[in-house]
Amino acid sequence: MILKQKLAAQLPAWRERVKKLVKESGNVKVGEVNIGQVYGGMRDVRGLVTDISYVDPNEGIRFRGFTIPELIEKLPKPPGAEMPYSGGLYHLFLAGEIPTAEEALDVEEEWKKRGEVPDYIYKMLQAMPADTHPMTLFSMAILGLQRESLFAQRYHEGMKKDEYWDPMLEDSLNLTAKAPAIAAYIYSLKYQDGKIMPGDPKLDWGGNFAHMMRVENKGYQDLSRLYFLLHSDHESGNVSAHTTHLVASALSDIYYASSAGMDGLAGPLHGLANQECLGWLLEVMKKFNGLPSREQLSQFAWDTLNSGQVIPGYGHAVLRKTDPRFTAQMEFGLKHFPDEPVFKLAALVYDVVPEVLRQLGKVKDPWPNVDAISGSLQYYYGVREFDFYTVMFGVSRLLGVTANVVWGRALGQPIERPKSLTTAMLEDAAAKAAAA
């Protein structure tokens, strides 16, 4: 496989690079940890590394140094499509360079060869109670695949440490190949007729997901490709990425690690944000029996804030500008369905709410993030079951977390084990600092 050959060629130099950095500069401070950070969820503590993506507060996310508009332009696309192959994005994540069309298709073909989901996974999902949450089913399916792990098999056979990345890559390709079919089946099981929708061998990974979801509008194929690109990675500090990294650092295989990461993604403060944003938009539509005026929306926003609630989708832990992932989806909607009511409301909110938040004076970042609009696009294409949105997020996020874990094993990153302090120790440190 082309991608594996490229990785193998890069690894010796990368290992020396990291070894040299730690040996010669391990004592260099890259951030000062304070008590507020210790008790505040380690916010802004610089203690993780990833070369795959970086979120600049003033610029937005870059994948391997490329902005989202650059990737949409530069990555190879299926014939007649607006959005790139997900296989090209995965090649970029792992090999660190924009692939040729041949290299993007190389990944796509690997996924097709590895995409069949074992029958026991379907039977396990069918055996669960009908009211089981879709994310529970998705996490279970990933965990159920663990018996297939090549990494676990080769580890117990006694492979060398510098070989860890190879079976981890094989497992990652196998898992990402199966994820769209698993997600589409969960959608069928929960909201359709429970039948398995066969994939179309002529379609790419993203387009095939849209096909298996049974969305007839062909525009949904491009939206799926865009959605998977935008949600694929977001540094290593978010809960799903960090959890996957943490579990894998114990040399758990990618199935154990990714299932844990999906459990984190299911939390209301992480992956549920997109459905909360759409719910708020629909609440506005219901209150005004359609689209409100600009003045009505402004007053509704003030009423929401004055009641102690937040306006979901606005504000970001890192960004200090409009999220480029929001912009990409806004442009997609303006091109394909500018007059769809829920989308029009999302666009109106973008015009009105930042000014309200600025007047409020308590919000550092009044701009929208990716979640503020993504649900409205899914809603247009008929995917309106809120609980399923995080599963699609999970399919996308597997691209980033698996790529990071492959590199983690390739560079021999150790088990993660931060040091804890007692509250009394922190109080003592605070008292000494005050006395000084």
Rosetta blueprint (number, residue, H / E / L):
1 M L
2 I H
3 L H
4 K H
5 Q H
6 K H
7 L H
8 A H
9 A H
10 Q H
11 L H
12 P H
13 A H
14 W H
15 R H
16 E H
17 R H
18 V H
19 K H
20 K H
21 L H
22 V H
23 K H
24 E H
25 S H
26 G L
27 N L
28 V L
29 K L
30 V L
31 G L
32 E L
33 V L
34 N L
35 I H
36 G H
37 Q H
38 V H
39 Y H
40 G L
41 G L
42 M L
43 R L
44 D L
45 V L
46 R L
47 G L
48 L L
49 V L
50 T L
51 D L
52 I L
53 S E
54 Y E
55 V E
56 D E
57 P L
58 N L
59 E L
60 G E
61 I E
62 R E
63 F E
64 R L
65 G L
66 F E
67 T L
68 I H
69 P H
70 E H
71 L H
72 I H
73 E H
74 K H
75 L L
76 P L
77 K L
78 P L
79 P L
80 G L
81 A L
82 E L
83 M L
84 P L
85 Y L
86 S H
87 G H
88 G H
89 L H
90 Y H
91 H H
92 L H
93 F H
94 L H
95 A H
96 G L
97 E L
98 I L
99 P L
100 T L
101 A H
102 E H
103 E H
104 A H
105 L H
106 D H
107 V H
108 E H
109 E H
110 E H
111 W H
112 K H
113 K H
114 R H
115 G L
116 E L
117 V L
118 P L
119 D H
120 Y H
121 I H
122 Y H
123 K H
124 M H
125 L H
126 Q H
127 A L
128 M L
129 P L
130 A L
131 D L
132 T L
133 H L
134 P H
135 M H
136 T H
137 L H
138 F H
139 S H
140 M H
141 A H
142 I H
143 L H
144 G H
145 L H
146 Q H
147 R H
148 E H
149 S L
150 L H
151 F H
152 A H
153 Q H
154 R H
155 Y H
156 H H
157 E H
158 G L
159 M L
160 K L
161 K H
162 D H
163 E H
164 Y L
165 W H
166 D H
167 P H
168 M H
169 L H
170 E H
171 D H
172 S H
173 L H
174 N H
175 L H
176 T H
177 A H
178 K H
179 A H
180 P H
181 A H
182 I H
183 A H
184 A H
185 Y H
186 I H
187 Y H
188 S H
189 L H
190 K H
191 Y H
192 Q L
193 D L
194 G L
195 K L
196 I L
197 M L
198 P L
199 G L
200 D L
201 P L
202 K L
203 L L
204 D L
205 W H
206 G H
207 G H
208 N H
209 F H
210 A H
211 H H
212 M H
213 M L
214 R L
215 V L
216 E L
217 N L
218 K L
219 G H
220 Y H
221 Q H
222 D H
223 L H
224 S H
225 R H
226 L H
227 Y H
228 F H
229 L H
230 L H
231 H L
232 S L
233 D L
234 H L
235 E L
236 S L
237 G L
238 N L
239 V H
240 S H
241 A H
242 H H
243 T H
244 T H
245 H H
246 L H
247 V H
248 A H
249 S L
250 A L
251 L L
252 S L
253 D L
254 I H
255 Y H
256 Y H
257 A H
258 S H
259 S H
260 A H
261 G H
262 M H
263 D H
264 G H
265 L H
266 A L
267 G L
268 P L
269 L L
270 H L
271 G L
272 L L
273 A H
274 N H
275 Q H
276 E H
277 C H
278 L H
279 G H
280 W H
281 L H
282 L H
283 E H
284 V H
285 M H
286 K H
287 K H
288 F L
289 N L
290 G L
291 L L
292 P L
293 S L
294 R H
295 E H
296 Q H
297 L H
298 S H
299 Q H
300 F H
301 A H
302 W H
303 D H
304 T H
305 L H
306 N H
307 S L
308 G L
309 Q L
310 V L
311 I L
312 P L
313 G L
314 Y E
315 G L
316 H L
317 A L
318 V L
319 L L
320 R L
321 K L
322 T L
323 D L
324 P H
325 R H
326 F H
327 T H
328 A H
329 Q H
330 M H
331 E H
332 F H
333 G H
334 L H
335 K H
336 H H
337 F L
338 P L
339 D L
340 E L
341 P H
342 V H
343 F H
344 K H
345 L H
346 A H
347 A H
348 L H
349 V H
350 Y H
351 D H
352 V H
353 V H
354 P H
355 E H
356 V H
357 L H
358 R H
359 Q H
360 L H
361 G L
362 K L
363 V L
364 K L
365 D L
366 P L
367 W L
368 P E
369 N L
370 V L
371 D H
372 A H
373 I H
374 S H
375 G H
376 S H
377 L H
378 Q H
379 Y H
380 Y H
381 Y L
382 G L
383 V L
384 R L
385 E L
386 F H
387 D H
388 F H
389 Y H
390 T H
391 V H
392 M H
393 F H
394 G H
395 V H
396 S H
397 R H
398 L H
399 L H
400 G H
401 V H
402 T H
403 A H
404 N H
405 V H
406 V H
407 W H
408 G H
409 R H
410 A H
411 L L
412 G L
413 Q L
414 P L
415 I L
416 E L
417 R L
418 P L
419 K L
420 S L
421 L L
422 T L
423 T H
424 A H
425 M H
426 L H
427 E H
428 D H
429 A H
430 A H
431 A H
432 K H
433 A H
434 A H
435 A H
436 A L
